[in-house]
Amino acid sequence: MNRAQLLRGFVLGFLGLFFSASLWAHGGAAGTDTDQCKFELEKDHWIHYTAYQPKAFPAEDFCGNIPNTNTLTQLVFDYQDVRYRNMAVEFEVTKEPEGTRVFFQEANKHKSGTVVLSLPNGVPEVGKYLIHITLVPDQGDRLDAHMSFMAGKGQEVKSGSILLYAFFAFAGLYVLYLSHAGFKRLIDGILAKVKSF
């Protein structure tokens, strides 16, 4: 097996691993649900949460870390159980550990199953915040659920993005290696020197 075949096999193997559904589904843990952007309202009944800062990061969504303060922030909640669409739901965001309220929406029914909360000025300062969701049924006890997030720590670089950029850089270099004789001679010379050590 020559070097070109070995390199081609490596690229094809990497492609197979890179595009594997089980690797990328909810953080890469096959067979488990590791979606960090959902939380349990009741046993086995979930709500999915996503945050957006469309002015600062128009193509990004966030969960546990919202990068900026004092900018338009939208919190989107999707019920994963249709029975919650017939219940009134109250939303509150507090700064922790003080418990200072920074946002409140009175209980309303959301028949579509999706709720978009718009905080025109986002949250006021860097730190930890808590989202309080309260289900208000027509009869029975109120049900509270909570989820925390950090704000103002800047945008985290996602490891998936780094891998994607590295893959495309490697693929581009491999195509150049196969199609450009001068580049191929250069790489072969470098590999020969490395091999002689």
Summary of the structure (lengths in Angstrom):
residues: 197
radius of gyration: 24.2
end to end distance: 21.5
largest distance: 79.5
contacts: 498
relative contact order: 0.14
helix: 33%
strand: 34%
